[in-house]
Amino acid sequence: MRNSSRYLGLELAGAKNQKTALAVLEYYPTEQKVFLLDIYDRIAMEERESSDEALIALIEEFKPGDGPEAGRQVSKIGVNVPLVLPPCAACIRKACPMPAKCSVPAVRWMRGVTKKAARRPSTKKTVREFTPYTQRPIELHMRYEVMPGLPLSHRFEIDEALGGNRAPLTARMNFLLRHLAGGSGWIDAGDLERAGVIEIWPKLSVALLGIELGIPKRAISQYRHLEQGGHSREEILEALVEKHGLFVYDRDLRKLSQSLACFDAFICAYTALLADIGKCVKSPAGFPVKSGWINFPAKSSGARG
């Protein structure tokens, strides 16, 4: 059997709809080839199991066992939702001094980076009051350090971990992680590391891969659109096939092009692969990594070369 590694990408949606998708990639480092093994969509409640049970069972199929898949352990799982709660949400201190005086490392870092951004001409107009009960340090890092470096056409609004759009998904993911990572109570960075689960922002990965692959700005800005998105997603996939050694069956190529959820699941899996082979950006010195980190492609990324 040729040496290979397996990666999963999870595009998590609400438990009561059918938009959750899971992508499975196989990477052969010697040949520098990436194969999309399968893409599962519409993962939802079945007659005898809940949507959470169905999703956990599907992921468990790819873990080591006694069957034909034994030995093909999943190296990493890339997920599109927050894996760690904001510092105040997980705080167990009896007394709260308020964010302006808090000594918790993550909150202290947030306070410092906000002050720094307020003094910087390029970011001072975008500075907002930070709220460590809905935000994490990584969201501030993205807002003030990463987004300004992207072309205007590639930037996007950042959702907070416990903001209106993400809070239910963050809660669902924390519940799922108790089963996937074997933790108890609130999941911490140690649980995530042991389980090989990492957080991905598909929109950011697509933006950076688009720059590296020379994909037209139009395709990047429209890949999530209802009408033009299918063609743009196909354009991105074709570039990955040509330049990054990706192999996708025609039927799966159509599926990824037609379904944004499936496409984002694939991007999560592919970014997890890049993270595993050292082609994602590392956290800067002093960043409180235990508060959560987003894995995103570095310059000159790609599974080939």
N, C-alpha and C positions, 0 to 999 in steps of 0.2 A: 504494500500500500504506500503510495506516495505521501510524503509529509505534507500536511495541510492544517489550516486553522479555520475555525468556524466562528461566524459573527452573526448576531441577531440585531435587528433594528425594530423598535416598537414605536409606532405612532398611536399613542393612547388617546382615546376619546372617552366620552361619558359612558357609564355602565349601561345606560338605558337606550343607547342608540347602536347603530351597526357600522360605525366609522372607524373602529379600531383595526389596525393592520399590523402584520408582523412579516418582516423580510428575513431571509436566511441566505448568508453569503458563505462561500468556501474560498479560501485563499491559498494558493500554492506558491510559496516564496521562491522556490528554485526557478520555476517557470515565470514568476511574476505575473500570474494570471488570477483574475477574480471571477468567480462564477456565481451568478444568482441561482441558487438551488430551488428556491420556492418563494412565493409571496402569498400570504394568507390575508384575506380581507373579510369584512363583515363578521368579525368575531363577536358573537353576541350570545344571549341566553338560549340554551337548548331546552328540550322538554324536561330533562332530569337534572340539569345543572345551571347554575347562574352564569352570567357573563364573566364574572371574576374566576369562577371555577374552570370555565372553558378556556380562558386565557392562560391561567396557571398550568393547566394540563397540557396545553399546546407547547408552552415554553419548556416544560419538564421533559417533553419528548426528545429534546435536543441535548439534554444533559447525559453524562456517562451512565451506562447501564450494562445489561448483559446481552442485549440484542445486537443486531447488525451495526448499530451506530456506536457501539462500545469503543471507547478510545478517542472518539471525535468530540472532545470536550469543547464546549462553547468558551472561546477566549474572552469575549466581552459582549455585553449587551448595551446598545445605545438606545436611550429613551428620550423622548421629546418633551418631557415635563420635568418640573423641579423634583429633585430627589432628597433635598435637605430643606428643612423649614427655616424661615427667617430667624435670626438670633433671639428676638424677644418672644417669638411663638414657642420656642423650645426651652426658654429660660426657666430655671427652677429656683432662682434666688428669692428669698422671702421679701426683700425690700428692693424697690426700683428707684434709682436716683434720677431717672429720665435720661433720654439719649445724650443730652448735652454734657452729662457728667458720668455716664456709664463707663466702667472699666473693663467690660467684656471685650476681648480682643477684636472680635468681628465688628462690634458697634464702634469701638474706638477707631478702627480702620475706616469705617464708613464716614465717621465725623471728619477724619483727616482728609480723605479724598474729596469730600464735598467742599471743604474750605479751599483746597488746592484748586479745584475746578472753578470756584468762584473768582479766583485771582487770575486765571488764565484767560486771555482775550478770546481764544478760539472756542471756549466752552462756557464762559460766564453767563451768556444769555440763555443757556439751556439748564442752568442749575436750578434744582427744586429742593424743597425741604425733604430730607431723607426720613423714612419711616421704617425702622428696623423690625416692626411687627408685621409688615407686608413685603418688605424688600430684603434682599440679601446683598452682601458685598459684591457678588459677581454682577448683579444688575447695574450697580453704579460703575463698576469697572467697564462694563460694556458701553454704558452711556457716555462716559467721559474719556475713555481711552481707546476703545476699539471702533465705535461708530464714526468718530470724526475722521478716521483714516480710510473710510470707504467712500467711493464715489456717491454723490447725492442720489443717483438712481438706484443704488444698492442698499440704501439705509432703510430701516423700518422701525416702527414703534416697539419699544421693549415692554413686554408684559411682566408685571411683578409676580413673585411666587404666590402670594396670597391676594393678588388683585382680583377683580371681578371675573375675569375670563379664566384665570388659572387656578384659583383656589379649589374648586371641586376636583380638578384633575390632580392637583398636588395631594389632596387628601386621599384620593383613590390610589395613587401610586404608593403613598406611604403604607396603605393597607396591603397592597400587593407585595411590597418589599418584605413585609413581615413573613411572608410565605416563601418568597424567592431568595431572600438574603438570610433568613433564619434569625432575624433580630427580634427584640421584644421592646414594647413601648415605642418611642420615637426612634426612627432609624438614624444612625450616625455614620460618619465617614468610614469607620472601621467595618461596619456591616457592608457598605457598598463596595469597598475594596475587596473584601473576601468573596463577594458574589460576582465581582467583575462587571458591575452595573455602572454606567457613566451617563452623564447628561449631555444632550446634544440640542442645538438649535438648528433645525434644518434650513431655515431661511439664511442664517449666517454661513453655514457650510456651503450652500448653493452660491451665495454671493462671492465667497472667496474662491471656490472652485471655478466659478465663471470667469473671474479675473485671470486665474492661472491658465485656464484652457482657452482664453481668448473668445469666449462666447459673447455674442452681441448683447449690449445692455438691455435691448428690447426683450430678449428672451428671459433674462434674469428678472426684470421688473414685472413680467407678465406670467411667470410660470405658475402662479397661484390663481390666476384669473379663471373665471368659470368658462368663458368662451375661448379665449386665445391660449389658455394654459396648456392644453393638450399638446399643441404644436411646439410650444416652448419647452415643455418637459422632454419631448422626443428629441429636440435639438440638443439639450443638455446630455441626455443619455448617449446619443450618437457620438458626442465629443468624448465622453468617458470610454466608450468602446474603442474609439480610434486611438486615443492618447494614453489611456490608463490601463489597458489590457483587460477590460471588462468584457465578459461574455454573458449575453442574455438571450434566451430563446425568443423567437418572434412573438409567441403568444404572451410571454411575460413583458416584452417591450410594449406591446399594445396595452396591457393591463396597467403598467406603470405610467404610461402616457395618458390614459383615460382617467385614472384615479389619483387625485392629489394625496389621499391618505396612504396609498400604496407607495407612491413616489417618495413621500417623506419618510416612510418606514425604511425604504431602501437607502436613503441618504443617511439616516441614523446608523444603519448597519455599516455603510461604507466609511463613515466618519469614525465609528468604533474601530474598524480595521486600521485606519490611518493613525489613530491614537495608540494602538497596540504596537505598531512598527515605528513609533517615534516621529510621526510626521504631523503632529498637532502642536499647537502653541502651548508652551509650559506657563504655569502661573508665575507672575513676577515676584521678585524677592519681597518678603514681608507680607504677601497676600495671605489672609487667613483661609487656607485651603479647606480646612474642616467645615467651613461654612457653606461649601458648595463651589464647584468649578464647572464651567462649560468647556467641553472639548471642541475645538474648531481647527480646520486645516491651517497649517503654516504655509508660507510661500514655497513654491516648488514642491508641493505635496503630490500625492499620488502613489498608488501601490506599485507602480512600475518605476524602476530606476531610483 
